Amino acid sequence: MNELINKVSGMVSGSMTFGTFFPTILFFTLLSLVVLPVTPYGSAFTQLVKNPYSWQNNGVIALVALCIILVLTVMLYQLNTALIRLYEGYPWEGSWIGEKWKKRRQRHFDLAGNMKERVANLAREVGLEKLEIDSGSLADVTDMAGDILDNEYPNKRELVLPTRLGNVIRAFETYTERRYGASQLALWSRLQAVIDPAYMEAINSAKTEFDFMLNSSFLSAVLAFLLLCAGLIWRHPRSYGLFQAWEFEVVLFTGVSHFLYLGAINRAAEWGLGVKSSFDLYRLALLKKLGYESVPADLMEERKMWDVISYHFAFPTDEIYPELPYKARRTSLSAEPVQTVVTFRRTVTVLDDDVVQVRVVISNTDPSGEDASAVTLQEETPPESTYVKDSAMVDGAPAVLLSSDPLKVEIGPLPYSEARTVVYQWKKQEENK
């Protein structure tokens, strides 16, 4: 029997072997030893499991058993995504029990958010009043609430699901949106191409452990259900007595199913940690692999870039969002909302041998007529030049500078069809004269 299992195990992938094949063997074994004896059927399979030599003496039954195990393994493997969604709560989210559980999870979400906000406000008041209170305990409560929100719930209340497992998975599915403004669903398949193989193997290993726990939980629940049906049909308490072994075994399998479900939640958190870390470590490598040469200067700029890229991956034929340039432009604009289309015209005037004046006319030409709530102009510093202090003007008024190298000018709101004129000057460095 061991030799046969080893041969079959070598025929399938490692993830399929540990995550699906082993739970299926355990299911078939317990089905043969516990459920079938309650029924008048399947005694041949029961004897096959009890006596390992039967695999050699009864080849037909052994072949049938092997086929059943392989078919169940393949079916369970192919239904992995559907099974995960079932445990997350997607199929029954709109049912009565789904709505009830979802509202309960949303109350926990609100409680954690309110706790974090209230304790943070209390800590600020303690600091302002200089009270002799241990601020460390307040920080611990804030961190605890923050961990709950970041690791056990998605980034938005309306995305909360009815089950703990569903919310843990959604927490790391929405991590990239929360942190970088990027859609994990749109980028994950592409990110895998740049992840270090050893690191990807660790993520897959955590996913396999999760699959093992979840599949085992599901099959344990199936065993409990089958045993309950078999007991009520062939060993009904009215005829065979109230206390029977199969009744205890139904409770046992139900408890094991729940215990394995809790283990699946723990493994999902470990799997999610690997996925989140992969975006932290390899997202800029993915940006370069996609052909974008410009590197974001800060997190705000990076969020805007990923927002545009994710949108175009999700809706490749939609032209609402402006295209992101592959090469860094000397002069560029950023707008909020990011899909607002703003354009510019740039002219250069030489004032003398040392000073050059740049004039940029920025217009809101958005096709949908949307107003821009904020616009920022950025220009790279020309070689061997410096910005002339206080020379930047917006429509004749002194400009608000966010940075002088590179030059970043805050334009402010820009309603549809309106324009702003920005003027600033560059001067050659003294040592280069």
C-alpha positions in Angstrom: 0.0 0.0 0.0 2.8 2.4 0.9 4.5 1.7 -2.5 1.3 2.4 -4.3 0.8 5.7 -2.5 4.4 6.8 -3.3 3.9 6.1 -6.9 0.7 8.1 -7.1 2.2 10.9 -5.1 5.0 11.2 -7.6 2.4 11.7 -10.4 1.1 15.0 -9.1 2.6 18.3 -8.0 3.8 19.0 -4.5 1.0 21.4 -3.8 -1.6 19.0 -5.1 0.0 16.1 -3.1 0.0 17.8 0.3 -2.9 20.2 -0.1 -5.4 17.8 -1.8 -4.2 14.2 -2.2 -3.4 13.6 1.4 -6.7 15.0 2.7 -8.5 12.9 0.1 -6.7 9.7 1.3 -7.7 10.5 4.9 -11.3 11.1 3.8 -11.5 7.8 1.9 -9.9 5.9 4.8 -12.3 7.4 7.4 -15.2 7.0 5.1 -14.4 3.3 4.7 -13.7 2.7 8.4 -16.5 4.8 10.0 -19.3 5.7 7.6 -19.6 2.6 5.4 -19.9 0.1 8.3 -23.1 2.0 9.4 -24.6 1.2 6.0 -25.1 -2.2 4.4 -22.8 -1.2 1.5 -19.1 -0.9 0.9 -17.8 -3.7 3.1 -15.2 -4.5 0.4 -13.7 -1.0 0.8 -13.7 -1.4 4.6 -11.8 -4.7 4.4 -9.4 -3.1 1.9 -8.5 -0.4 4.3 -8.3 -2.7 7.4 -6.1 -5.2 5.7 -3.3 -3.8 3.6 -2.7 -7.2 1.9 -6.1 -6.9 0.3 -4.6 -4.4 -2.2 -2.6 -7.3 -3.6 -5.3 -10.1 -3.3 -8.3 -8.0 -4.6 -6.9 -6.1 -7.5 -10.3 -4.9 -8.8 -11.4 -3.3 -5.6 -8.0 -1.8 -5.1 -8.2 -0.3 -8.7 -11.7 1.1 -8.0 -10.5 2.6 -4.7 -7.5 4.2 -6.4 -9.7 5.6 -9.1 -12.1 7.1 -6.6 -9.2 8.7 -4.7 -7.7 10.2 -7.9 -11.0 11.5 -9.1 -11.8 13.1 -5.8 -8.3 14.6 -5.7 -8.6 16.1 -9.1 -12.2 17.4 -8.4 -11.1 18.9 -5.1 -8.1 20.5 -6.7 -10.1 22.0 -9.5 -12.7 23.3 -7.1 -10.2 24.9 -4.8 -11.2 28.5 -5.7 -14.9 27.7 -5.4 -14.3 26.1 -2.0 -12.3 29.1 -0.7 -15.1 31.4 -1.9 -17.6 29.2 -0.1 -15.7 29.5 3.2 -15.2 33.2 2.6 -19.0 33.7 2.3 -19.4 34.9 -1.2 -22.1 32.5 -2.4 -24.4 33.0 0.6 -23.4 36.6 1.5 -26.9 37.9 0.6 -28.8 35.2 2.5 -30.4 35.8 5.9 -27.6 34.2 7.9 -25.0 35.9 5.6 -26.4 39.3 6.2 -26.6 38.6 10.0 -23.0 37.5 10.2 -21.8 40.3 7.9 -23.4 42.9 10.1 -21.8 41.3 13.1 -18.4 41.5 11.4 -19.0 45.1 10.4 -19.8 46.0 14.1 -16.4 44.5 15.0 -14.8 46.6 12.2 -16.4 49.8 13.5 -15.5 49.0 17.1 -11.8 48.5 16.2 -11.8 51.7 14.1 -13.5 53.7 16.9 -11.2 52.3 19.5 -8.1 53.2 17.5 -9.4 56.8 17.0 -10.5 57.4 20.6 -7.3 56.1 22.1 -5.2 58.2 19.6 -7.2 61.3 20.7 -6.8 60.4 24.3 -3.0 60.0 23.9 -2.8 63.4 22.2 -4.8 65.0 25.1 -2.5 63.3 27.6 0.5 64.7 25.8 -1.0 68.2 25.7 -2.0 68.3 29.3 1.3 66.6 30.4 -0.5 64.2 32.6 1.4 61.5 34.4 -0.2 58.5 32.6 1.6 55.6 31.1 1.4 56.4 27.4 2.8 53.0 26.5 -0.4 51.2 27.5 -2.4 53.6 25.2 0.0 52.9 22.4 -0.5 49.1 22.9 -4.2 49.5 22.5 -3.8 51.6 19.4 -1.4 49.0 17.9 -3.8 46.2 18.8 -6.7 48.0 17.0 -4.5 48.8 14.1 -3.4 45.2 13.7 -7.1 44.1 13.7 -8.0 46.6 11.0 -4.9 45.8 8.9 -4.7 42.0 9.2 -8.3 40.9 9.8 -10.4 43.2 7.8 -10.4 44.9 4.3 -9.7 48.6 3.8 -13.4 49.5 3.4 -16.5 48.7 5.6 -18.6 47.7 2.6 -16.1 45.0 1.7 -16.5 43.2 5.0 -17.5 39.5 4.5 -19.6 37.2 6.8 -16.7 35.0 7.9 -13.3 35.5 9.6 -11.5 33.6 6.9 -13.1 35.8 4.2 -12.0 39.0 5.9 -8.5 37.8 6.6 -8.1 37.0 2.9 -9.7 40.3 1.8 -7.4 42.1 4.2 -4.3 41.1 2.2 -6.2 41.4 -1.1 -6.8 45.1 -0.4 -3.4 45.8 1.2 -1.9 47.0 -2.0 -4.8 49.4 -2.5 -4.5 50.6 1.1 -0.8 51.1 0.9 0.1 51.9 -2.7 -3.2 52.6 -4.5 -2.7 49.5 -6.6 -5.1 46.7 -7.4 -3.7 43.3 -6.3 -6.1 41.4 -8.6 -4.8 43.3 -11.6 -1.1 43.1 -10.7 -0.5 39.8 -8.8 -0.2 37.5 -11.9 2.3 40.0 -13.4 4.2 40.4 -10.1 5.0 36.7 -9.9 7.2 37.1 -12.9 9.7 39.3 -11.0 9.5 37.6 -7.6 12.6 35.7 -6.5 11.9 32.0 -7.1 12.9 31.0 -3.5 10.6 33.7 -2.1 7.8 32.6 -4.4 8.3 29.0 -3.3 7.8 30.2 0.3 4.5 31.9 -0.6 3.3 28.8 -2.5 4.3 26.6 0.5 2.1 28.8 2.8 -0.8 28.5 0.3 -0.4 24.7 0.2 -0.6 24.5 4.0 -3.7 26.7 3.8 -5.2 24.4 1.2 -4.5 21.3 3.4 -6.3 22.8 6.3 -9.3 24.1 4.3 -9.7 20.9 2.3 -9.4 18.8 5.5 -12.0 21.0 7.2 -14.4 20.6 4.2 -13.9 16.8 4.0 -14.4 16.5 7.8 -17.7 18.3 7.5 -18.7 16.1 4.6 -17.9 13.0 6.7 -20.0 14.3 9.5 -22.9 15.0 7.1 -22.7 11.5 5.5 -22.4 9.8 8.8 -25.4 11.7 10.1 -27.5 10.7 7.1 -26.3 7.1 7.3 -27.1 6.9 11.0 -30.6 8.3 10.7 -31.4 6.0 7.8 -29.8 2.7 9.0 -29.2 3.2 12.7 -32.0 5.4 13.8 -32.0 6.2 17.6 -35.7 5.0 17.8 -34.7 1.5 16.8 -31.1 1.2 18.1 -31.1 3.4 21.1 -30.3 7.0 21.8 -26.6 6.8 22.5 -24.6 5.2 19.7 -21.0 5.4 18.5 -21.9 7.1 15.2 -23.6 10.0 17.1 -20.4 10.7 19.0 -18.4 10.4 15.8 -20.7 13.0 14.1 -19.9 15.5 16.9 -16.2 14.6 16.7 -16.0 15.2 12.9 -17.9 18.5 13.3 -15.5 19.6 16.0 -12.5 18.6 13.9 -13.9 20.5 10.9 -14.2 23.6 13.0 -10.7 23.2 14.5 -9.2 22.8 11.0 -11.1 25.9 9.8 -9.4 27.9 12.6 -6.1 26.5 11.4 -6.9 27.6 7.9 -7.5 31.1 9.1 -4.0 31.1 10.7 -2.4 29.7 7.5 -4.3 32.3 5.4 -2.7 35.0 7.5 0.7 33.5 6.9 0.0 33.2 3.2 -1.2 36.8 3.1 1.9 38.1 4.9 4.0 36.6 2.1 1.8 38.2 -0.6 1.9 41.6 1.1 5.7 41.5 1.5 6.1 40.5 -2.1 4.5 43.8 -3.2 6.6 45.7 -0.7 9.8 44.2 -2.1 9.2 43.7 -5.8 6.7 46.3 -6.9 9.3 48.7 -8.2 11.0 45.9 -10.1 7.6 45.2 -11.7 7.3 48.8 -12.6 10.6 48.6 -14.5 9.6 45.3 -16.0 6.5 46.9 -17.4 8.6 49.4 -19.2 8.2 52.5 -17.1 11.6 54.2 -16.6 10.4 57.0 -14.3 10.8 56.2 -10.6 8.3 57.8 -8.2 9.8 60.5 -5.9 7.5 59.7 -3.0 4.6 57.5 -1.9 2.0 60.0 -3.1 3.4 60.0 -6.6 3.7 56.2 -6.6 0.1 55.8 -5.6 -1.0 57.9 -8.5 1.2 55.8 -10.9 -0.2 52.5 -9.7 -3.8 53.9 -9.8 -3.4 54.6 -13.5 -1.6 51.3 -14.3 -4.1 49.2 -12.4 -7.0 50.9 -14.1 -5.6 50.3 -17.6 -5.0 46.6 -16.7 -8.5 46.2 -15.5 -10.1 48.2 -18.4 -7.6 48.1 -21.3 -10.0 49.7 -23.8 -11.2 52.4 -21.5 -9.6 55.8 -22.2 -11.0 57.7 -19.2 -7.7 57.6 -17.4 -4.7 59.4 -19.1 -1.9 57.1 -20.2 1.2 57.0 -18.1 4.4 57.9 -20.0 7.1 55.3 -20.1 10.0 57.8 -19.9 10.3 60.5 -17.3 9.3 63.9 -18.8 11.2 67.0 -18.1 7.9 68.8 -17.5 5.0 66.9 -16.1 1.6 67.4 -14.5 -0.3 65.5 -11.8 -4.0 66.0 -11.1 -6.6 64.9 -8.6 -8.7 63.0 -9.3 -6.0 61.1 -11.2 -8.2 60.4 -14.2 -8.7 64.2 -14.9 -7.0 65.1 -18.2 -4.9 68.3 -18.0 -2.5 69.5 -20.7 0.2 72.2 -21.0 2.1 74.3 -23.5 5.6 75.2 -22.6 7.7 78.1 -24.1 11.2 79.2 -23.1 12.6 82.8 -23.4 16.3 83.7 -22.9 16.5 86.8 -20.8 20.3 87.1 -20.7 23.3 84.9 -20.9 22.6 83.5 -17.4 18.9 83.5 -17.0 16.1 81.6 -18.9 12.4 82.1 -18.3 10.0 79.3 -18.7 6.3 79.9 -19.3 3.8 77.0 -18.9 0.1 77.3 -19.7 -1.9 74.6 -18.0 -5.4 73.8 -19.2 -8.2 71.5 -18.0 -9.2 69.7 -21.2 -10.9 66.7 -19.6 -13.3 65.0 -22.1 -15.9 64.3 -19.4 -15.8 67.9 -18.2 -14.5 67.0 -14.7 -13.0 69.6 -12.5 -9.5 69.0 -11.1 -9.4 69.5 -7.3 -5.6 69.9 -7.3 -2.9 70.2 -9.9 0.8 70.1 -9.4 3.5 71.0 -12.0 6.9 69.4 -11.9 10.0 70.2 -13.9 13.5 68.6 -13.6 16.4 70.9 -12.9 18.3 71.6 -16.2 22.0 70.6 -16.2 24.3 73.1 -14.5 21.4 75.3 -13.5 19.5 76.4 -10.4 16.1 77.8 -9.8 15.9 81.6 -9.3 14.4 82.1 -5.9 10.9 83.6 -5.7 10.6 83.7 -9.5 7.7 81.2 -9.8 4.4 82.9 -10.4 0.9 81.5 -11.0 -1.3 83.9 -12.9 0.9 86.7 -11.7 0.7 85.8 -8.0 3.6 84.2 -6.0 3.5 80.4 -6.4 3.5 77.8 -3.6 6.6 75.6 -4.0 6.5 72.1 -2.8 10.1 71.5 -3.9 12.9 73.4 -5.7 14.9 70.4 -7.0 13.0 69.1 -8.8 10.8 72.1 -9.1 7.3 71.4 -7.9 4.7 74.1 -8.1 1.2 73.8 -6.5 -1.3 75.1 -9.0 -4.4 74.4 -6.9 -7.9 73.6 -8.2 -8.5 73.9 -11.9 -12.1 73.8 -13.1 -13.0 72.4 -16.5 -12.0 74.5 -19.5 -10.0 77.0 -17.4 -6.3 77.6 -17.6 -3.4 78.7 -15.4 -0.2 80.4 -16.5 3.0 79.5 -14.6 6.2 81.5 -15.0 9.6 80.7 -13.4 13.3 81.2 -14.1 16.5 79.1 -14.3 19.9 80.5 -13.8 23.3 79.0 -14.7 25.5 78.1 -11.8 28.2 80.7 -11.0 31.1 78.3 -11.1 30.2 77.3 -14.7 30.4 80.9 -16.1 
